[in-house]
């Protein structure tokens, strides 16, 4: 009896055998026949069908690309399910309701709105700002692709919802509210945001209790958002964004101090220099003001080599922006390009300098806790760098064991998007609502308890923990577009609601994936259908 082995490495080896071994013609033909036989056996063993998303209904080999246009629409839709505050009339995620309508009242500040960062009901300004920056970057770099997919108005809305909160949180030149909600109390409860009765305690940074990381990231977010809205006929919002961005950068730079000393959650462990570089890079791109370029030039010695890009570590992002300037002729920024090339070599397989390995199925794997946040951010950077190298006519990136062309970098980045959307050993889409096999038990309070529009009575903290967190039933609300923490290092995923490290979604995962998905979307997919999103947002 034949044993089926559908691992891509087996098939690839057989095909490479044809091209790399210099045997006689007849032996090459035999090798070709062997390769075809392996492919045929793989197809027979897999026996999968493709859903409307192009994600496999079962595990194993996939022959077509996922429907990136559909995935893009869902990735953006996710943010509507994370909204805090009074929901607008055009809200598409109908199982959500108004929540946290008095945030900031005790401080005589309006801190309503914004996003719950993940599966809890706290608003953390530091990762929220990073999410806004990534969404804005996606809109700037891939505006045409997003617009062609019909998603630009929704992406702009997602950016504005977060940017509006950051504007409200910056209540004075030396004040920025960085958190709303007592996270310790919140994490002891399992409640819908519409029911929550835990303290909505605000935290803030000031000149006496600084947090340059948080202020710097907020400055970057608002400068990036300005780039999205600056060409609108109504200039008031864009003007407000840019003024606040400049103010926040000055606050972060003039009152330097680490957020780690004043934050209760999402503390920074990488220091604040990366956020200052990141913010100055965005402000130079937005304003062309020489002082921000001088800051980048004068401080490039603090931009070291890194192997991750995350809500805490922004060096690689700043290096990408500075490298774009370098390739346009600003040769004084050469150090940033060298460091960015080191980042690429750290994540590209077979570079000779690999620091971030891949799972057996090919997924970039940084650490076994919410790993997809690192995969999606690295993927976004690889796509943008590939595009930049191609447009500048640069040969590629030289690592110790290989030189990678822009096409090779793009191909690897696409493989990461494909893995997340179902091209993986489990045949599992890690985006909720994409394909037919996706996580059904995500670690998310609002998704796991029936909608307040279905179960109108209050669900208490204790009832949530006893009845809704531990149940083996699927979440009653499909949080369409949510990307969870992802599989372990062996490509395994248990779909366990209580396993937050793997089953919890987060805004900064989706924010990076929006741009990556737009980049992966080729011209041939612009006419692909998009699911009826409204019908998917009902209960199971």
C-alpha positions in Angstrom: 0.0 0.0 0.0 1.4 3.4 -0.9 2.1 5.8 1.9 1.0 9.3 1.1 3.5 12.1 2.0 2.1 15.5 1.0 4.7 17.6 2.6 5.8 20.3 0.2 9.5 19.4 0.9 9.0 16.0 -0.7 7.5 17.3 -3.8 9.9 20.1 -4.1 12.8 17.8 -3.8 11.6 15.6 -6.7 11.1 18.6 -8.9 14.5 20.1 -8.0 16.0 16.7 -8.9 15.1 17.4 -12.5 16.7 20.8 -12.7 19.9 20.3 -10.7 21.3 16.9 -11.6 23.1 16.7 -15.0 22.2 13.2 -16.1 21.4 12.0 -19.6 18.2 13.0 -21.2 16.4 9.7 -20.5 17.3 9.9 -16.8 16.0 13.5 -16.7 12.8 12.3 -18.2 12.6 9.6 -15.6 13.1 12.2 -12.9 10.3 14.3 -14.5 8.0 11.3 -14.4 8.9 10.8 -10.7 8.1 14.4 -9.9 4.7 14.2 -11.7 4.0 10.9 -9.9 4.6 12.6 -6.5 2.3 15.5 -7.4 -0.4 13.1 -8.5 0.0 11.0 -5.3 -0.2 14.2 -3.3 -3.4 15.2 -5.0 -5.0 11.8 -4.5 -4.0 11.7 -0.8 -5.2 15.2 -0.1 -8.5 15.1 -1.8 -9.5 18.6 -0.7 -11.9 21.0 -2.2 -11.6 24.8 -2.1 -14.2 27.0 -0.6 -15.2 30.4 -1.9 -12.2 31.9 -0.1 -9.8 29.6 -1.8 -8.9 28.1 1.6 -8.9 24.3 1.8 -11.7 22.4 3.4 -9.2 19.9 4.6 -5.5 19.7 5.3 -2.5 19.3 3.0 -1.6 20.6 -0.5 -3.4 23.6 -2.0 -3.3 24.4 -5.7 -4.7 27.9 -5.9 -4.1 31.1 -4.1 -6.5 32.2 -1.4 -9.0 35.0 -2.2 -6.9 37.8 -0.9 -9.6 40.4 -1.7 -12.0 38.6 0.5 -9.4 38.2 3.3 -8.6 42.0 3.1 -12.2 42.9 3.5 -12.6 40.7 6.5 -9.3 41.8 8.1 -10.6 45.4 8.0 -14.1 44.4 9.2 -12.5 42.9 12.4 -11.9 46.4 13.7 -15.6 47.2 13.9 -16.0 44.3 16.3 -13.3 45.8 18.5 -14.8 49.3 18.8 -15.4 50.9 22.1 -17.9 53.8 22.7 -21.1 54.7 20.9 -21.3 52.8 17.7 -22.2 54.6 14.5 -25.3 54.0 12.4 -23.3 52.3 9.7 -21.8 49.7 12.1 -21.6 46.4 10.2 -20.8 44.1 13.1 -24.3 43.8 14.5 -23.7 41.6 17.5 -21.8 44.4 19.2 -23.5 47.3 21.1 -22.5 50.6 22.7 -20.0 50.3 25.6 -17.8 52.3 27.9 -19.7 55.6 27.3 -18.4 57.3 30.4 -14.7 56.6 30.0 -12.7 59.6 31.3 -15.5 61.3 33.1 -13.8 61.1 36.5 -10.8 62.9 34.9 -13.0 65.5 33.2 -11.8 64.1 29.9 -13.6 62.4 27.0 -11.8 59.1 26.6 -14.6 57.3 24.8 -14.1 55.5 21.6 -11.0 53.7 20.4 -10.4 50.0 20.4 -10.3 47.1 22.8 -6.9 45.7 22.0 -7.7 42.0 22.1 -10.2 39.6 23.8 -10.6 41.8 26.9 -12.3 45.1 27.6 -9.4 47.4 28.3 -8.1 50.1 26.0 -4.3 50.2 25.9 -3.1 53.3 24.1 0.4 52.0 23.2 -0.6 49.0 21.1 -3.7 50.9 19.8 -1.4 53.6 18.4 0.8 51.0 16.8 -2.3 49.5 15.2 -3.3 52.9 13.8 0.2 53.4 12.4 0.2 50.0 10.6 -3.3 50.6 9.2 -2.2 54.0 8.0 1.0 52.6 6.5 -1.1 50.0 4.6 -3.3 52.8 3.3 -0.3 54.8 2.2 1.7 52.0 0.6 -1.2 50.1 -1.0 -3.8 52.7 -1.5 -4.5 51.7 -5.1 -4.8 48.0 -4.2 -7.1 48.6 -1.3 -9.2 51.1 -3.4 -9.5 48.6 -6.3 -10.8 46.0 -3.8 -13.5 48.5 -2.7 -12.1 48.6 0.9 -10.6 52.1 1.1 -13.6 53.8 2.8 -13.6 51.0 5.4 -9.9 51.2 6.0 -10.1 55.0 6.4 -12.9 54.6 8.9 -10.8 52.1 10.9 -7.9 54.5 11.0 -10.1 57.4 12.0 -11.8 55.5 14.8 -8.4 54.9 16.4 -6.9 58.3 15.6 -9.9 60.1 17.1 -9.2 58.4 20.4 -5.5 59.3 20.3 -6.5 63.0 19.7 -8.8 63.0 22.6 -6.3 61.2 24.8 -3.7 64.0 24.2 -5.4 66.5 26.5 -2.4 68.9 26.9 1.1 69.3 25.4 2.5 67.2 28.2 -0.3 64.7 28.9 -1.3 61.6 27.1 -3.8 59.0 28.5 -2.3 55.6 27.8 -4.9 53.2 29.3 -8.6 53.1 30.2 -9.8 50.3 32.4 -8.4 48.4 35.4 -6.7 45.5 33.6 -6.3 43.4 36.7 -10.0 43.6 37.6 -11.0 43.2 33.9 -8.9 40.0 33.6 -10.7 38.6 36.6 -14.0 38.9 34.8 -15.5 37.3 31.7 -18.1 39.9 30.5 -19.3 41.4 27.3 -18.1 45.0 26.9 -21.7 46.1 26.9 -22.1 44.6 30.5 -18.8 45.4 32.0 -18.8 46.9 35.5 -15.1 46.8 36.4 -13.4 50.1 37.1 -12.6 52.2 34.1 -9.5 53.6 35.7 -7.4 55.8 33.4 -3.6 55.9 33.3 -1.6 58.8 31.8 1.9 60.0 31.2 3.0 63.5 32.0 6.2 65.5 32.2 6.6 64.2 35.8 5.8 60.6 34.9 6.9 60.3 31.3 6.6 57.5 28.8 8.5 58.4 25.6 7.6 55.1 24.0 3.8 55.7 24.2 4.1 59.4 23.2 6.4 58.5 20.4 4.2 55.8 19.0 1.1 58.1 19.2 3.1 60.7 17.3 4.0 58.1 14.6 0.3 57.0 14.4 -1.0 60.5 13.9 1.6 61.5 11.3 0.9 58.3 9.4 -2.8 59.0 9.6 -2.2 62.5 8.4 -0.7 60.9 5.2 -4.0 59.1 4.6 -6.3 62.2 5.1 -4.1 65.1 3.9 -5.6 65.2 0.4 -9.2 65.4 1.6 -11.1 68.5 0.5 -11.9 69.1 4.2 -8.5 69.8 5.7 -9.5 70.3 9.4 -9.0 66.7 10.5 -5.7 66.3 8.7 -4.5 69.6 10.2 -5.4 68.4 13.7 -3.6 65.1 13.2 -0.4 66.7 12.1 -0.4 69.3 14.9 -1.0 66.7 17.5 1.7 64.5 16.1 4.3 67.3 16.3 3.2 68.0 19.8 3.5 64.4 20.9 7.0 64.0 19.4 8.1 67.1 21.3 6.6 65.6 24.5 8.3 62.3 23.9 11.7 63.8 23.0 11.8 66.7 25.5 10.7 64.7 28.5 12.5 61.5 28.0 11.7 58.6 30.2 10.7 54.9 29.7 7.1 53.8 29.7 8.3 50.8 31.6 8.5 52.7 34.9 4.9 54.1 34.7 2.9 51.5 32.8 0.8 48.7 34.3 0.5 46.6 31.1 2.1 46.6 27.6 5.3 47.9 29.2 8.2 48.6 26.9 11.3 46.5 27.2 13.2 47.8 24.2 13.5 51.4 25.4 12.2 54.6 23.8 14.8 55.3 21.2 13.1 53.2 18.6 9.8 55.0 19.0 11.6 58.4 18.6 13.2 57.2 15.4 9.9 55.7 14.1 8.0 59.0 14.9 10.7 61.2 13.4 10.7 59.1 10.2 7.0 59.4 9.9 7.0 63.1 10.6 9.7 63.7 8.0 7.7 61.7 5.4 4.6 63.8 6.3 6.2 67.2 6.5 9.6 67.1 4.8 10.7 69.3 7.7 14.5 69.1 7.9 14.5 68.8 11.7 13.1 65.4 11.6 15.6 64.3 9.0 18.4 65.7 11.1 17.0 63.7 14.1 17.2 60.5 12.0 20.7 61.3 10.8 22.0 62.3 14.2 20.6 59.3 16.0 21.1 56.5 13.5 23.8 55.1 15.8 21.0 54.0 18.1 19.3 52.0 15.4 20.8 48.5 15.8 20.1 45.2 14.1 17.0 43.5 15.2 15.0 40.4 14.3 11.5 41.4 15.1 9.0 44.3 14.5 6.3 44.6 17.1 4.3 47.0 19.3 7.3 47.2 21.5 10.2 47.1 19.0 10.0 49.6 16.1 13.6 49.7 14.9 12.9 47.7 11.7 9.9 49.9 10.8 12.0 53.1 11.2 14.8 51.4 9.2 12.3 50.7 6.4 11.1 54.3 6.2 14.7 55.6 6.3 15.8 53.1 3.7 13.2 54.5 1.3 14.7 57.9 1.8 18.2 56.5 1.3 17.2 54.8 -2.0 15.9 58.2 -3.1 19.3 59.8 -2.7 19.7 60.6 1.0 22.9 58.6 1.3 23.6 59.9 4.9 21.0 57.4 6.0 23.0 54.4 4.8 23.2 52.8 8.3 19.5 52.2 8.3 19.6 50.2 5.1 22.4 48.1 6.4 20.4 47.3 9.5 17.3 46.6 7.5 19.2 44.2 5.3 20.3 42.4 8.5 16.6 42.1 9.5 15.8 40.5 6.1 18.7 38.1 6.5 17.5 37.2 10.0 14.0 36.1 8.8 14.7 34.7 5.3 15.2 31.0 5.2 18.6 29.7 4.0 20.2 33.2 4.3 23.1 31.9 6.4 22.1 34.5 9.0 18.8 33.1 10.1 17.7 34.1 13.6 14.0 33.5 13.3 13.3 30.0 12.1 10.2 28.5 10.5 7.9 25.7 11.6 7.9 22.4 9.6 5.0 23.9 7.6 6.9 27.1 6.8 5.6 29.7 9.2 7.9 32.3 10.7 8.1 31.4 14.3 9.4 34.0 16.8 8.0 32.7 20.1 5.2 30.5 21.3 2.9 33.3 22.5 0.7 35.2 20.0 3.3 34.3 17.4 1.3 35.6 14.4 1.8 39.2 15.6 5.5 38.8 14.7 4.7 36.9 11.5 2.4 39.5 10.2 4.6 42.5 11.0 7.7 40.8 9.4 5.6 39.9 6.4 4.4 43.5 5.9 8.0 44.8 6.1 9.1 42.2 3.6 6.4 43.2 1.1 7.2 46.9 1.5 10.9 46.3 1.1 10.4 44.1 -1.9 8.3 46.8 -3.5 10.9 49.5 -2.7 13.8 47.4 -4.0 11.9 46.8 -7.3 10.9 50.4 -7.8 14.4 51.7 -7.1 16.1 49.2 -9.3 18.2 47.8 -6.5 19.5 44.3 -7.0 18.4 42.7 -3.8 19.7 41.9 -0.3 23.0 40.2 0.2 23.2 37.8 3.1 26.2 35.5 4.0 24.9 32.5 2.1 22.5 33.9 -0.4 21.4 37.0 -2.3 17.6 37.6 -2.3 16.0 39.4 -5.2 12.9 41.5 -4.6 10.8 38.7 -6.2 12.2 36.1 -3.8 11.5 38.3 -0.8 7.9 38.9 -2.1 7.4 35.2 -2.7 8.4 34.3 0.8 6.1 37.1 2.2 3.2 35.7 0.2 3.9 32.2 1.6 3.3 33.7 5.1 -0.1 35.2 4.1 -1.1 31.9 2.4 -0.1 29.9 5.5 -2.3 32.1 7.7 -5.2 31.8 5.3 -5.1 28.0 5.2 -2.1 26.7 3.3 -0.6 24.9 6.2 -0.4 21.3 7.6 -3.7 21.6 9.4 -5.6 23.1 6.5 -6.7 25.7 9.1 -7.4 29.3 8.3 -6.2 31.4 11.3 -8.6 34.1 10.2 -12.1 33.7 11.7 -14.7 33.4 9.0 -12.3 32.7 6.2 -12.7 29.4 4.4 -14.6 26.5 6.1 -12.1 25.5 8.7 -11.2 28.3 11.1 -11.1 28.8 14.9 -14.5 28.5 16.5 -13.5 29.0 20.2 -11.5 32.2 20.2 -10.4 33.8 23.4 -12.7 36.8 23.2 -15.3 37.9 25.7 -17.7 39.6 23.3 -17.6 36.8 20.8 -18.0 34.0 23.3 -21.1 35.3 25.0 -24.4 35.7 23.1 -25.0 39.2 21.8 -26.8 41.6 24.1 -29.3 41.8 21.2 -30.0 38.1 21.7 -29.5 37.7 25.4 -30.7 41.1 26.7 -30.1 40.5 30.4 -26.8 41.2 32.0 -24.2 38.5 32.0 -22.2 38.9 35.2 -18.5 38.5 35.7 -18.9 35.1 37.5 -21.5 33.8 35.1 -19.2 34.5 32.2 -16.4 32.5 33.9 -18.6 29.6 34.9 -20.8 29.3 31.8 -19.2 30.9 28.8 -15.5 30.7 29.1 -15.2 27.0 29.7 -18.0 25.7 27.4 -16.9 23.5 24.5 -19.6 25.0 22.3 -18.4 27.3 19.5 -18.5 31.1 20.1 -22.1 32.3 19.5 -20.8 35.3 17.6 -18.5 34.9 14.6 -15.9 37.6 14.9 -15.3 37.8 11.2 -11.7 38.7 10.2 -10.2 38.1 13.6 -6.7 36.6 13.3 -5.7 34.6 16.4 -2.3 34.0 18.0 -1.8 31.0 15.8 -0.3 27.5 15.9 2.6 26.3 18.0 6.1 25.5 16.7 5.0 22.2 15.3 2.1 23.7 13.3 -0.5 22.4 15.8 -3.5 24.4 17.0 -6.0 23.1 19.6 -8.8 25.8 19.2 -9.1 26.2 22.9 -10.8 29.3 24.2 -8.8 29.2 27.5 -5.5 29.1 25.6 -5.1 32.8 25.1 -1.5 32.5 23.8 -2.8 30.8 20.6 -6.5 31.6 20.4 -6.7 35.3 21.2 -7.0 37.9 18.4 -5.4 41.3 18.7 -5.7 44.6 16.7 -1.9 44.7 16.0 -2.1 41.3 14.3 -4.8 42.4 11.9 -3.4 45.8 11.4 -0.2 44.4 9.9 -2.1 41.7 8.0 -4.2 44.4 6.2 -1.2 45.7 4.3 0.3 42.3 3.8 -3.0 41.0 2.3 -3.3 44.1 0.0 0.3 43.5 -1.2 -0.4 39.8 -1.9 -3.5 40.6 -3.9 -2.6 40.5 -7.6 -4.4 42.1 -10.4 -6.1 38.8 -11.3 -7.9 38.9 -8.0 -9.5 42.3 -8.3 -12.6 40.7 -9.7 -12.8 37.9 -7.2 -16.1 37.9 -5.2 -16.3 39.1 -1.6 -18.4 37.2 0.8 -21.7 38.7 2.0 -20.1 39.9 5.2 -23.4 41.0 6.8 -24.8 37.4 6.6 -21.6 36.1 8.3 -22.0 38.3 11.3 -25.1 36.6 12.6 -25.0 33.9 15.2 -24.1 30.3 14.4 
